[in-house]
Amino acid sequence: MEQQKLRELLDTLHHELEQVESIDSTTEVVMTNLRVDMKRLLDEKVGTIHKDESLMERMNEALDHFETDHPKLSLTIQHLLDSLAKMGF
């Protein structure tokens, strides 16, 4: 069940990233990092995901970066962070 919820959140996040229209160099870096992290999370099974402080830091930075201009994207990132925290990440 956790794997399915994680997959759904990552799919939603992917969709939200596709909706971002104005991209500056900082946004491009944040989006690239998110995509790499999303792929890694999708490739791993929930029980095998290891705690990764740098991933959580990048997710929080993305949350802060998108908060003002893309609130829906920020909300999706927050849901993903909450789910990862519930999984002990």
N, C-alpha and C positions, 0 to 999 in steps of 0.2 A: 504493500500500500504506500509506504513512504517513497519507494522508487517511482511509482506512478505519479504521485503528487509532485515530486521533484521534476520529473519529465514534463508534466503539464506546466509548471511554473517556468521552466526553461524554454518551453515552446512559446509561452506568452511573452517572455522577455525577448526572445528572438523576434517575434512579431512586432513588439514595441520598438525595438532597435531599428527595424526596417522603416518605421514611420518618422524617424528623425530626419528632418530636411536640411536644416542649417548645420553644416559641419565645419568647424575650425580645426586647427591642428591638435588642440588639446582634446576636443571631443573625439576626433579620430583615434587618438591613442587610447582614450577611455573605452571606446567602443571595441577596438581591437582586443584590448585586455579582457573585456567582458566576453567576447566571442571565444577566445582561447580558453578562458575559465569555464564557460558553459560547455564547450566540447569535452573538456577534461571531466567535468561532473557527469555528463551523459555517458561517457565511456566507462566510468567506474560504477560498480554496484554500491548501493547504500552502505552495506556492511563493510566495504573495503575502502571507503573514502576516509582519508587520513586528515586529521586536523591540520590546517594550513593557515597560519596567521597572515601570511602575505596575501592569500586569496581573500580572506575576510577584510583585510585593509583595502585591497583594490575594490572590493564590492562597496565598502563604505565610502570610498572616494568617489565611486561612480554615483552612488546615492546622492552625495553632496553636490556633485557636478550637475546632475540632471534635475535636481529638486525644484529650481525656480522655473526653468523653461519647459520642462517635460515632467509635470507632476504624475502623470499616469505611469510613465516609465519608472520614476522614482518609487512609486507605490509597489510596482511589480518587483523591483529590486529589494525593497523592504520585506515583502512577503517571502522572497527567496532567502534572504538573510534569516528571517524568523524560522523558516522551515529547517534550514541548515543548523541553526542553534538547537532546535528541538531534537535533531538527530545526533546532537553531541559534537557538532563540528566546531 
